[in-house]
């Protein structure tokens, strides 16, 4: 209980915990809406959190960019689609209604009042193509690339991009460019050379930094939010960790934090908005909540995502939900890379098949990554082992397509890879063999199971029809495939040498936490709002639990950051 205001080291109107897209959206909305004095704290010494490592795409149905492009969409169609794709017991109608209503408003508000800028992904389809209300594009918005110059002295404070979002660890490319390179669509080489020379001719920048001056994906989104916050004099305190919420008369009136080793008490006149991400880097919380086996090393979250604000909220009576859920995805960790990367697009390419230790396929590899992993978890409960799994492919696939960090062999042949990355071909990360049987022996995969699987997929590649899992039968599957083939997702594995790359059952974030209502208020165990405490993003229960389209986590995070700030500041009119 706090009774003496002199006990506080600083007073602001709104305290925001977390510097990802959800937190910075909340901070900017609160400040712009009514001039609230806002402070953002970030546990890491870098800004951006999981958002900075992501693709930065947001899934916002019925947005104004889609309307301007002439696309036909509606809130009703989006709701019909979500109702058909989210299980009944996970379909939170008031929350979804609020999201669908406010998502387009959030995008328009941010673009009108900040440096935030999006472009519509016209051809990026929703993930469940058989559902009513589904669309083939325009619901996903990508942050427009931006120069790192705009960050000024904060350029080195931006969290590094995820390895899968920056080409060769250097080149900042947007989604459409990345998709063109991956699928080698017409004009891709000319486009690559343009980006290549832009980087290498930028000598003043290149001397100082490895990363391109051009920021794209999640880095662009966060950078635009940072510059907007700086223009409005919103401070972002780095290395500032929330330890507990401060309560006065049953209301959250601030927080106790540790900044640079110093204990500080921050008072708020309106309240606290938590957008701190999940708990994926907290092994003890993983063991307590997530399906086993579980390992923090398989996850792609920043190391500071340890769930402290969630536990602190639970200590003051907050209701928690979906703590066993995560944004599951297979991950691949190269021996000389600091962070795992998502393994997604390559699983749609022809001639690349995922098997477990039994040597068997178990799901459609080309479907969205969350649904694929839900199949893994289901079968894992039935006693099958998926730690590790392997992507299996042949020399033809190796020559033409990327696999994880392994670029196409026609540009980066094995001898060059072995020279640059001496420990990649180690039979634990990448295995190479002259036959399928030898490949199985080296990796510990069941030889009979793998041989039978390869024989079967080779037959499928001839007919263009996957009789086991219907891979390539819908537009979502085919989006990242090779459209020169009858079935863009099917190809043979029949040319030596053969390869296997280890992948693990990981996640890019957990998505369980503090239950919130349609206004973003954190709810207690009696299902009543905790006065003065709001939350958004991956520290709250997932809203779109089945991941209906690209950007289905950042979209709700930003929307509910916006909603929370509007409600907290009493400025609900937009």
C-alpha positions as CSV (number, residue, x, y, z in Angstrom):
1,X,0.0,0.0,0.0
2,X,1.4,3.4,-1.0
3,X,0.4,6.4,1.1
4,X,3.2,8.9,0.6
5,X,3.6,10.4,-2.8
6,X,7.2,11.4,-1.9
7,X,7.9,7.7,-2.1
8,X,7.9,8.0,-5.9
9,X,10.9,8.9,-8.1
10,X,9.0,10.0,-11.1
11,X,5.3,10.7,-12.1
12,X,3.8,10.3,-15.5
13,X,0.3,9.9,-16.8
14,X,0.9,6.6,-18.5
15,X,3.6,4.0,-18.1
16,X,4.1,1.6,-21.0
17,X,6.0,-1.6,-20.4
18,X,7.6,-3.0,-23.6
19,X,9.0,-1.3,-26.7
20,X,7.6,-3.5,-29.5
21,X,4.9,-2.5,-31.9
22,X,2.1,-2.9,-29.4
23,X,3.7,-0.9,-26.6
24,X,4.9,1.9,-28.9
25,X,1.5,2.1,-30.5
26,X,-0.1,2.5,-27.1
27,X,2.4,5.1,-26.0
28,X,1.9,7.2,-29.2
29,X,-1.9,6.9,-29.0
30,X,-2.0,8.0,-25.4
31,X,0.2,11.0,-26.1
32,X,-1.5,12.0,-29.4
33,X,-5.1,11.6,-28.1
34,X,-5.0,13.9,-25.2
35,X,-1.4,15.0,-24.6
36,X,-0.7,12.4,-21.9
37,X,2.8,12.4,-20.5
38,X,4.1,8.9,-21.3
39,X,7.1,6.9,-20.3
40,X,8.1,3.6,-22.1
41,X,10.4,1.2,-20.3
42,X,12.2,-1.7,-22.0
43,X,13.9,-4.5,-20.1
44,X,16.5,-5.0,-22.8
45,X,19.3,-2.5,-23.7
46,X,17.8,-2.7,-27.2
47,X,14.5,-1.4,-28.5
48,X,11.9,-3.3,-30.4
49,X,11.5,-6.7,-28.7
50,X,9.9,-9.5,-30.7
51,X,8.4,-7.0,-33.2
52,X,11.9,-6.0,-34.4
53,X,12.8,-9.6,-35.1
54,X,9.6,-10.3,-37.0
55,X,8.3,-9.7,-40.5
56,X,6.3,-6.7,-39.2
57,X,3.2,-7.6,-41.2
58,X,-0.2,-6.8,-39.6
59,X,-3.4,-8.6,-40.5
60,X,-6.2,-6.0,-40.5
61,X,-9.3,-6.9,-42.5
62,X,-11.3,-4.2,-44.2
63,X,-8.4,-1.7,-44.0
64,X,-8.3,1.5,-46.0
65,X,-5.4,0.4,-48.1
66,X,-7.5,-2.5,-49.4
67,X,-10.4,-0.2,-50.1
68,X,-8.0,2.2,-52.1
69,X,-6.8,-0.8,-54.1
70,X,-10.4,-1.7,-55.0
71,X,-10.5,-4.9,-52.9
72,X,-13.9,-5.9,-51.6
73,X,-13.9,-6.8,-47.9
74,X,-16.2,-6.2,-44.9
75,X,-16.2,-6.7,-41.1
76,X,-18.9,-9.3,-41.6
77,X,-16.8,-11.4,-44.0
78,X,-13.8,-11.2,-41.7
79,X,-15.9,-12.3,-38.7
80,X,-17.4,-15.2,-40.7
81,X,-13.9,-16.2,-41.6
82,X,-12.7,-16.1,-38.0
83,X,-15.7,-17.9,-36.7
84,X,-15.1,-20.7,-39.2
85,X,-11.4,-21.0,-38.4
86,X,-11.2,-20.5,-34.6
87,X,-12.5,-23.2,-32.3
88,X,-15.8,-22.3,-30.6
89,X,-14.3,-22.4,-27.1
90,X,-11.5,-20.0,-28.2
91,X,-13.7,-17.6,-30.1
92,X,-14.0,-14.5,-27.9
93,X,-16.8,-12.6,-29.7
94,X,-16.6,-9.3,-27.8
95,X,-12.9,-9.1,-28.2
96,X,-12.9,-10.1,-31.9
97,X,-15.7,-7.5,-32.6
98,X,-13.6,-4.8,-30.9
99,X,-10.5,-5.9,-32.9
100,X,-12.3,-5.9,-36.2
101,X,-13.9,-2.5,-35.5
102,X,-10.8,-0.8,-34.2
103,X,-8.1,-2.4,-36.3
104,X,-8.7,-0.3,-39.4
105,X,-9.2,2.8,-37.2
106,X,-5.8,2.1,-35.6
107,X,-4.0,1.9,-38.9
108,X,-5.6,5.1,-40.2
109,X,-4.9,6.9,-36.9
110,X,-1.2,5.9,-36.9
111,X,-0.6,6.8,-40.5
112,X,-2.4,10.2,-40.0
113,X,-0.5,11.2,-36.9
114,X,2.9,9.4,-36.9
115,X,5.6,8.2,-39.3
116,X,4.0,4.8,-39.5
117,X,3.4,3.7,-43.1
118,X,2.1,0.5,-44.6
119,X,1.6,-1.0,-48.1
120,X,-1.0,-3.6,-48.9
121,X,0.2,-7.1,-49.7
122,X,-2.2,-7.6,-52.6
123,X,-1.4,-11.3,-53.3
124,X,-0.7,-12.6,-49.8
125,X,-3.6,-14.9,-49.1
126,X,-5.4,-15.8,-45.8
127,X,-4.3,-19.1,-44.5
128,X,-7.5,-21.2,-44.6
129,X,-8.6,-21.1,-48.1
130,X,-11.7,-23.3,-47.7
131,X,-13.3,-21.1,-45.1
132,X,-16.2,-18.6,-45.8
133,X,-15.1,-15.0,-45.9
134,X,-11.5,-15.9,-47.0
135,X,-9.6,-13.5,-49.1
136,X,-6.6,-13.9,-51.5
137,X,-4.9,-10.7,-50.4
138,X,-5.1,-7.1,-49.1
139,X,-5.8,-8.0,-45.5
140,X,-2.1,-8.1,-44.7
141,X,-0.2,-4.8,-44.5
142,X,3.6,-4.5,-44.6
143,X,5.6,-1.7,-43.1
144,X,7.2,0.5,-45.7
145,X,11.0,0.4,-45.7
146,X,12.8,3.3,-44.1
147,X,16.4,4.5,-43.8
148,X,18.2,3.9,-40.5
149,X,19.3,7.5,-40.7
150,X,15.9,8.5,-39.3
151,X,16.9,6.8,-36.0
152,X,19.8,9.2,-35.5
153,X,21.6,8.3,-32.3
154,X,19.2,5.4,-31.7
155,X,20.4,3.4,-34.7
156,X,22.5,1.1,-32.6
157,X,19.8,0.7,-30.0
158,X,17.4,-1.1,-32.4
159,X,17.1,-4.8,-31.7
160,X,18.7,-6.8,-34.5
161,X,16.4,-8.2,-37.2
162,X,15.6,-11.9,-37.1
163,X,18.0,-13.8,-39.4
164,X,15.2,-14.9,-41.7
165,X,14.2,-11.2,-42.3
166,X,17.5,-9.8,-43.5
167,X,19.2,-11.3,-46.6
168,X,22.6,-12.7,-46.0
169,X,22.7,-10.9,-42.6
170,X,23.2,-7.6,-44.5
171,X,20.5,-6.5,-47.0
172,X,17.3,-5.0,-45.9
173,X,14.5,-6.3,-48.2
174,X,10.8,-6.1,-47.9
175,X,8.3,-8.9,-48.2
176,X,7.7,-8.8,-51.9
177,X,11.4,-8.6,-52.6
178,X,12.1,-11.5,-50.3
179,X,9.3,-13.5,-51.9
180,X,10.7,-12.8,-55.4
181,X,14.2,-14.0,-54.3
182,X,12.9,-17.1,-52.6
183,X,10.7,-18.2,-55.5
184,X,13.0,-16.8,-58.2
185,X,10.1,-15.2,-59.9
186,X,10.7,-13.1,-63.1
187,X,13.0,-10.1,-62.5
188,X,14.4,-11.4,-59.2
189,X,18.1,-11.3,-60.3
190,X,17.9,-7.7,-61.5
191,X,16.2,-6.8,-58.3
192,X,18.8,-8.5,-56.2
193,X,21.7,-6.8,-58.0
194,X,20.0,-3.4,-57.4
195,X,19.9,-4.1,-53.6
196,X,23.4,-5.6,-53.7
197,X,25.0,-2.6,-55.2
198,X,23.0,-0.2,-53.1
199,X,24.6,-1.7,-50.1
200,X,28.1,-2.2,-51.3
201,X,28.3,1.3,-52.9
202,X,27.1,2.9,-49.6
203,X,30.7,2.9,-48.3
204,X,30.3,5.4,-45.5
205,X,27.6,3.4,-43.9
206,X,29.2,0.0,-44.7
207,X,32.5,0.9,-43.0
208,X,30.6,1.5,-39.7
209,X,28.0,-1.2,-39.8
210,X,27.3,-4.6,-41.3
211,X,23.5,-4.2,-41.4
212,X,22.1,-2.3,-44.4
213,X,21.0,1.3,-44.1
214,X,17.7,0.3,-45.5
215,X,15.4,-1.1,-42.8
216,X,12.5,-3.4,-43.7
217,X,10.1,-5.9,-42.1
218,X,9.8,-5.6,-38.4
219,X,12.9,-3.4,-38.1
220,X,11.1,-0.8,-40.3
221,X,8.0,-0.9,-38.3
222,X,9.8,-0.4,-35.0
223,X,12.1,2.3,-36.5
224,X,9.1,4.3,-37.6
225,X,7.5,4.1,-34.2
226,X,10.8,5.1,-32.5
227,X,11.2,8.2,-34.6
228,X,7.5,9.1,-34.0
229,X,8.0,8.8,-30.2
230,X,11.2,10.9,-30.4
231,X,9.3,13.7,-32.3
232,X,6.7,13.7,-29.5
233,X,9.4,13.6,-26.7
234,X,8.2,10.3,-25.4
235,X,11.2,8.8,-23.5
236,X,12.1,5.1,-23.9
237,X,14.1,3.9,-21.0
238,X,16.3,0.9,-21.9
239,X,17.6,-1.6,-19.4
240,X,14.5,-0.9,-17.2
241,X,12.9,-3.9,-15.8
242,X,9.4,-4.1,-14.1
243,X,9.5,-5.9,-10.8
244,X,6.0,-5.2,-9.3
245,X,2.9,-3.1,-9.7
246,X,2.2,-0.5,-7.0
247,X,-1.3,-0.5,-5.6
248,X,-3.2,2.3,-3.8
249,X,-6.9,1.9,-2.9
250,X,-7.3,-1.2,-5.0
251,X,-5.9,0.7,-8.1
252,X,-2.6,0.2,-9.9
253,X,-0.9,3.6,-9.6
254,X,2.5,2.7,-10.9
255,X,5.3,0.2,-10.8
256,X,8.5,-0.6,-9.1
257,X,11.3,-0.9,-11.7
258,X,15.0,-1.5,-11.7
259,X,16.9,0.7,-14.2
260,X,20.7,0.2,-14.5
261,X,20.7,-1.5,-11.2
262,X,18.8,1.2,-9.4
263,X,15.3,0.7,-7.8
264,X,12.9,3.4,-8.9
265,X,9.2,3.9,-8.1
266,X,7.2,5.3,-11.1
267,X,3.8,6.8,-10.3
268,X,1.1,7.0,-12.9
269,X,-1.9,9.4,-12.8
270,X,-3.9,7.2,-15.3
271,X,-2.4,3.7,-15.3
272,X,0.0,1.1,-16.7
273,X,-0.2,-0.5,-20.2
274,X,1.8,-3.8,-20.4
275,X,3.0,-5.0,-23.8
276,X,6.1,-6.9,-22.7
277,X,5.9,-10.0,-24.9
278,X,5.7,-13.6,-23.7
279,X,7.8,-15.8,-21.5
280,X,9.6,-18.0,-24.0
281,X,13.1,-17.4,-22.6
282,X,12.1,-18.5,-19.1
283,X,12.8,-22.2,-18.9
284,X,11.1,-22.7,-15.5
285,X,7.8,-21.1,-16.9
286,X,8.1,-23.2,-20.0
287,X,8.4,-26.3,-17.8
288,X,5.4,-25.2,-15.8
289,X,3.1,-24.3,-18.6
290,X,4.1,-25.5,-22.1
291,X,3.8,-29.0,-23.6
292,X,6.9,-31.1,-23.1
293,X,9.6,-31.5,-24.2
294,X,10.3,-27.8,-24.2
295,X,13.5,-25.8,-24.6
296,X,14.1,-22.1,-24.6
297,X,16.9,-22.6,-27.1
298,X,14.3,-23.6,-29.7
299,X,12.4,-20.3,-29.5
300,X,13.1,-17.1,-31.5
301,X,12.2,-14.6,-28.8
302,X,14.6,-12.0,-27.4
303,X,16.5,-13.3,-24.4
304,X,14.7,-10.8,-22.1
305,X,11.2,-12.3,-22.8
306,X,11.0,-14.0,-19.4
307,X,7.4,-13.2,-18.4
308,X,8.1,-11.1,-15.3
309,X,5.2,-8.7,-15.9
310,X,2.8,-11.6,-16.2
311,X,3.9,-13.2,-12.9
312,X,3.8,-9.7,-11.3
313,X,0.2,-9.4,-12.5
314,X,-0.7,-12.8,-11.2
315,X,0.6,-11.8,-7.8
316,X,-2.0,-9.0,-7.6
317,X,-4.8,-11.2,-8.6
318,X,-4.8,-11.1,-12.5
319,X,-6.5,-14.0,-14.3
320,X,-4.2,-15.9,-16.6
321,X,-5.3,-17.9,-19.7
322,X,-3.8,-19.9,-22.6
323,X,-0.5,-20.3,-20.8
324,X,0.1,-23.6,-22.6
325,X,-0.1,-21.8,-26.0
326,X,2.5,-20.3,-28.3
327,X,3.0,-19.1,-31.8
328,X,4.5,-22.5,-32.7
329,X,6.8,-22.8,-35.6
330,X,9.7,-25.1,-36.6
331,X,13.0,-23.4,-36.0
332,X,16.5,-24.0,-37.4
333,X,19.6,-23.0,-35.5
334,X,22.9,-22.7,-37.4
335,X,25.9,-23.5,-35.2
336,X,27.4,-20.0,-35.8
337,X,24.2,-17.9,-35.5
338,X,23.1,-16.4,-32.3
339,X,19.4,-16.9,-32.7
340,X,17.3,-19.6,-34.2
341,X,15.4,-18.7,-37.4
342,X,11.9,-19.6,-38.4
343,X,11.8,-22.5,-40.8
344,X,8.7,-21.8,-43.0
345,X,9.0,-20.8,-46.6
346,X,11.4,-23.6,-47.6
347,X,8.8,-26.2,-46.5
348,X,6.6,-25.1,-49.4
349,X,9.3,-25.6,-52.0
350,X,9.2,-28.7,-54.2
351,X,11.4,-31.6,-53.2
352,X,11.7,-30.6,-49.5
353,X,9.9,-32.9,-47.1
354,X,9.8,-32.9,-43.3
355,X,10.1,-36.2,-41.4
356,X,10.6,-37.3,-37.8
357,X,13.0,-39.9,-36.5
358,X,10.7,-42.7,-37.8
359,X,11.3,-41.3,-41.3
360,X,7.7,-40.5,-41.9
361,X,5.9,-37.4,-43.0
362,X,3.1,-36.4,-40.6
363,X,1.5,-33.2,-42.0
364,X,1.2,-30.9,-45.0
365,X,4.5,-29.0,-44.9
366,X,3.2,-26.1,-47.0
367,X,0.3,-25.1,-44.7
368,X,0.8,-22.2,-42.3
369,X,3.4,-22.9,-39.7
370,X,1.1,-22.8,-36.7
371,X,-1.2,-25.4,-38.1
372,X,1.7,-27.6,-39.1
373,X,3.1,-27.4,-35.5
374,X,-0.3,-28.1,-34.0
375,X,-0.1,-31.4,-35.9
376,X,3.3,-32.0,-34.3
377,X,1.9,-31.3,-30.8
378,X,-1.1,-33.6,-31.4
379,X,1.0,-36.5,-32.4
380,X,3.6,-35.8,-29.7
381,X,0.8,-36.3,-27.1
382,X,0.2,-39.7,-28.7
383,X,3.8,-40.7,-28.0
384,X,5.6,-39.9,-31.2
385,X,9.0,-38.0,-31.0
386,X,9.6,-34.8,-32.9
387,X,12.8,-33.7,-31.3
388,X,14.4,-33.3,-33.7
389,X,12.8,-33.3,-37.1
390,X,14.5,-33.1,-40.4
391,X,14.0,-31.4,-43.8
392,X,15.1,-33.9,-46.4
393,X,16.0,-32.8,-49.9
394,X,18.3,-33.7,-52.8
395,X,21.0,-32.1,-54.9
396,X,18.6,-30.6,-57.4
397,X,16.7,-28.9,-54.6
398,X,19.9,-27.8,-53.0
399,X,21.0,-26.3,-56.3
400,X,17.8,-24.3,-56.9
401,X,16.2,-23.3,-53.6
402,X,17.2,-21.9,-50.2
403,X,16.9,-24.1,-47.1
404,X,17.2,-22.3,-43.7
405,X,20.4,-20.3,-43.8
406,X,21.7,-22.5,-46.7
407,X,21.4,-20.4,-49.9
408,X,20.9,-22.1,-53.3
409,X,23.9,-24.2,-54.4
410,X,24.1,-22.6,-57.8
411,X,25.3,-19.5,-56.0
412,X,26.8,-21.0,-52.9
413,X,28.1,-24.6,-53.6
414,X,29.0,-26.9,-50.7
415,X,32.8,-26.3,-50.9
416,X,32.2,-22.5,-50.4
417,X,29.7,-23.1,-47.6
418,X,32.2,-25.5,-45.9
419,X,34.9,-22.9,-46.2
420,X,32.8,-20.1,-44.7
421,X,30.9,-22.1,-42.2
422,X,33.3,-24.9,-41.2
423,X,30.9,-26.5,-38.7
424,X,27.6,-26.6,-40.6
425,X,28.1,-30.1,-42.2
426,X,28.4,-31.9,-38.9
427,X,25.7,-34.5,-39.1
428,X,23.8,-32.6,-36.4
429,X,22.9,-29.5,-38.3
430,X,23.3,-30.4,-42.0
431,X,23.9,-34.0,-43.1
432,X,25.1,-35.0,-46.6
433,X,25.1,-38.5,-47.9
434,X,25.4,-40.4,-51.2
435,X,22.1,-42.4,-50.7
436,X,18.9,-42.2,-48.7
437,X,19.9,-45.2,-46.6
438,X,23.3,-43.5,-45.7
439,X,21.4,-40.3,-44.9
440,X,19.2,-42.2,-42.5
441,X,22.1,-43.9,-40.9
442,X,24.0,-40.7,-40.3
443,X,21.1,-38.9,-38.8
444,X,19.6,-41.7,-36.8
445,X,16.4,-41.7,-38.9
446,X,14.7,-45.1,-39.4
447,X,16.1,-46.2,-42.8
448,X,13.0,-48.3,-43.9
449,X,10.6,-45.4,-43.0
450,X,12.6,-42.8,-44.8
451,X,13.1,-44.9,-48.0
452,X,9.4,-45.7,-48.1
453,X,8.5,-42.0,-47.6
454,X,10.9,-40.8,-50.4
455,X,9.5,-43.5,-52.7
456,X,6.0,-42.3,-52.0
457,X,6.7,-38.5,-52.5
458,X,8.5,-39.2,-55.7
459,X,5.4,-40.9,-57.0
460,X,3.3,-37.8,-55.9
461,X,5.7,-35.5,-57.7
462,X,5.0,-37.3,-61.0
463,X,1.2,-37.0,-60.6
464,X,1.2,-33.5,-59.0
465,X,-1.1,-34.9,-56.3
466,X,-0.2,-35.5,-52.6
467,X,-2.5,-38.3,-51.6
468,X,-1.4,-38.2,-48.0
469,X,-1.7,-34.6,-47.0
470,X,-3.0,-32.7,-50.0
471,X,0.1,-30.4,-50.2
472,X,-0.2,-27.8,-52.9
473,X,-4.0,-28.1,-53.3
474,X,-4.8,-24.5,-52.3
475,X,-3.5,-21.0,-52.9
476,X,-1.9,-20.6,-49.5
477,X,0.2,-23.7,-50.0
478,X,1.1,-22.7,-53.6
479,X,2.0,-19.1,-52.7
480,X,5.7,-19.8,-51.9
481,X,6.2,-22.7,-54.3
482,X,7.7,-23.0,-57.7
483,X,5.0,-22.0,-60.2
484,X,6.9,-23.5,-63.1
485,X,5.7,-26.9,-61.9
486,X,2.3,-28.6,-62.2
487,X,2.1,-28.6,-58.4
488,X,4.4,-25.8,-57.2
489,X,4.9,-27.6,-53.9
490,X,5.8,-31.1,-55.1
491,X,9.1,-32.4,-56.5
492,X,11.1,-35.5,-56.4
493,X,14.0,-36.4,-54.1
494,X,16.1,-38.6,-56.5
495,X,19.4,-37.0,-57.2
496,X,22.5,-37.7,-55.0
497,X,23.9,-36.3,-52.9
498,X,21.0,-36.2,-50.4
499,X,20.7,-33.8,-47.5
500,X,18.9,-33.5,-44.2
501,X,18.7,-30.3,-42.1
502,X,17.8,-30.5,-38.4
503,X,14.8,-28.4,-37.3
504,X,13.2,-28.2,-33.8
505,X,9.6,-27.7,-32.5
506,X,10.0,-24.1,-31.4
507,X,8.0,-20.8,-31.4
508,X,8.5,-17.2,-32.2
509,X,6.6,-16.2,-29.1
510,X,4.4,-17.6,-26.3
511,X,0.9,-16.2,-26.4
512,X,-0.7,-16.8,-23.0
513,X,-1.0,-14.3,-20.2
514,X,-3.2,-11.7,-18.5
515,X,-6.8,-11.9,-19.5
516,X,-8.1,-8.6,-20.9
517,X,-11.5,-7.3,-21.8
518,X,-12.6,-5.5,-25.0
519,X,-11.1,-2.3,-23.6
520,X,-7.7,-3.8,-22.9
521,X,-8.3,-3.9,-19.1
522,X,-6.6,-6.7,-17.2
523,X,-9.2,-8.9,-15.5
524,X,-8.9,-10.3,-12.0
525,X,-9.8,-13.9,-10.9
526,X,-13.4,-12.6,-10.2
527,X,-13.6,-11.5,-13.8
528,X,-13.6,-7.8,-12.9
529,X,-11.2,-5.2,-14.3
530,X,-8.1,-4.3,-12.3
531,X,-8.3,-0.6,-12.1
532,X,-5.3,1.1,-13.8
533,X,-3.8,-2.0,-15.4
534,X,-4.1,-2.7,-19.2
535,X,-2.3,-5.1,-21.5
536,X,-1.8,-6.0,-25.1
537,X,0.1,-8.5,-27.3
538,X,1.9,-11.7,-26.3
539,X,1.6,-11.1,-22.6
540,X,-2.2,-11.6,-23.1
541,X,-4.1,-14.6,-24.3
542,X,-4.0,-15.0,-28.1
543,X,-7.0,-13.5,-29.8
544,X,-6.6,-15.2,-33.2
545,X,-5.5,-18.6,-31.8
546,X,-5.3,-20.4,-35.2
547,X,-3.3,-17.7,-37.0
548,X,-5.8,-17.0,-39.8
549,X,-3.4,-14.8,-41.8
550,X,0.0,-13.2,-42.0
551,X,0.5,-10.7,-39.2
552,X,-2.2,-12.2,-36.9
553,X,-0.1,-11.5,-33.8
554,X,1.2,-7.9,-34.4
555,X,-2.1,-6.8,-35.8
556,X,-4.1,-7.5,-32.6
557,X,-1.1,-6.3,-30.4
558,X,-1.2,-2.9,-32.1
559,X,-4.9,-2.7,-32.2
560,X,-5.3,-3.5,-28.5
561,X,-2.4,-1.1,-27.6
562,X,-4.5,1.5,-29.4
563,X,-7.7,0.5,-27.7
564,X,-6.1,0.4,-24.2
565,X,-4.6,3.9,-24.7
566,X,-7.9,5.3,-25.8
567,X,-9.8,3.9,-22.9
568,X,-7.1,4.7,-20.3
569,X,-6.9,8.3,-21.3
570,X,-10.7,8.7,-21.7
571,X,-10.3,9.6,-25.4
572,X,-12.4,7.0,-27.0
573,X,-13.5,9.2,-29.9
574,X,-11.2,8.9,-32.9
